[in-house]
Amino acid sequence: GESVGLHLPTLSVQEGDNSIINCAYSNSASDYFIWYKQESGKGPQFIIDIRSNMDKRQGQRVTVLLNKTVKHLSLQIAATQPGDSAVYFCAEEHSGAGSYQLTFGKGTKLSVIP
Amino acid sequence: DSGVTQTPKHLITATGQRVTLRCSPRSGDLSVYWYQQSLDQGLQFLIQYYNGEERAKGNILERFSAQQFPDLHSELNLSSLELGDSALYFCASSARTGNNEQFFGPGTRLTVL
């Protein structure tokens, strides 16, 4: 596979355990946040999103928490599976003059130990 | 499969050359975004088009340009290529602009020798 970063933070988790991936965002004016999963050799894949008027959102096996006070976002994956092994990116969207830009974090590599 | 297609999958060229990357968005999506992913810079937003018009510009070099055609497909043109332009280039599309999910294509891997 291909590497998307030489110095990515890495999280190793035992299969079946819960995973928590953290992200600090930079712009207090950002009002939309997304988590993406990128498997080796593929494009980023949407996992879950959250708007700034919420502090928690749940999907299937995933939960996103947003703390606007400290500009922190986290992704929780329940019962982590080998197929969850990938690089996870948080992204923040901020708007200005009618345009919207996504700024991606550096990513965290999740390795699931069978 | 996201529904976004990109061609070519791989491209190898020499410094100084010019290449064109092509993207077809998901059916019905009006917005197209281009991103560059390199080992040292991560995913960087380059430019966005919405229904044929440029909507937002990110860290796009002057040597790079893009356009979106009436059928909504988009092309990213990279000229006077340098070694440092070697990267993965992703196209993404969304239904509208802002506050909505972007669907990414499989990417084009550009290698400049």
Contacts between the chains, C-beta under 8 A, distances in Angstrom:
chain1	res1	chain2	res2	distance
A	2	B	88	7.8
A	2	B	109	7.9
A	3	B	39	6.7
A	4	B	37	6.3
A	4	B	39	7.4
A	4	B	42	7.5
A	4	B	88	8.0
A	5	B	39	6.1
A	5	B	42	6.4
A	6	B	39	5.5
A	6	B	40	7.4
A	31	B	99	7.4
A	32	B	98	7.6
A	32	B	99	4.8
A	34	B	101	6.9
A	34	B	102	7.7
A	36	B	104	7.7
A	42	B	106	6.3
A	42	B	107	7.8
A	43	B	2	6.8
A	43	B	4	7.7
A	43	B	90	5.3
A	43	B	92	7.8
A	43	B	104	3.5
A	43	B	105	5.5
A	43	B	106	5.2
A	43	B	107	5.2
A	44	B	43	7.2
A	44	B	90	7.2
A	44	B	92	7.9
A	44	B	104	4.7
A	45	B	2	7.3
A	45	B	104	7.0
A	46	B	101	4.9
A	46	B	102	7.4
A	46	B	103	7.0
A	49	B	101	6.3
A	51	B	99	7.0
A	89	B	42	7.9
A	89	B	43	6.5
A	93	B	98	7.0
A	93	B	99	6.8
A	95	B	98	5.8
A	98	B	55	7.4
A	98	B	97	7.9
A	99	B	48	6.9
A	99	B	55	5.1
A	99	B	56	3.5
A	99	B	97	7.3
A	100	B	48	7.7
A	100	B	55	7.9
A	100	B	56	6.6
A	100	B	97	5.6
A	100	B	98	3.6
A	100	B	99	7.1
A	101	B	45	5.5
A	101	B	48	7.4
A	101	B	56	5.3
A	101	B	58	6.0
A	102	B	33	7.5
A	102	B	45	5.9
A	102	B	102	6.7
A	103	B	45	6.9
A	104	B	42	6.0
A	104	B	43	4.0
A	104	B	44	7.7
A	104	B	45	7.8
A	105	B	42	7.6
A	106	B	42	5.1
A	107	B	42	6.4
A	107	B	43	7.9
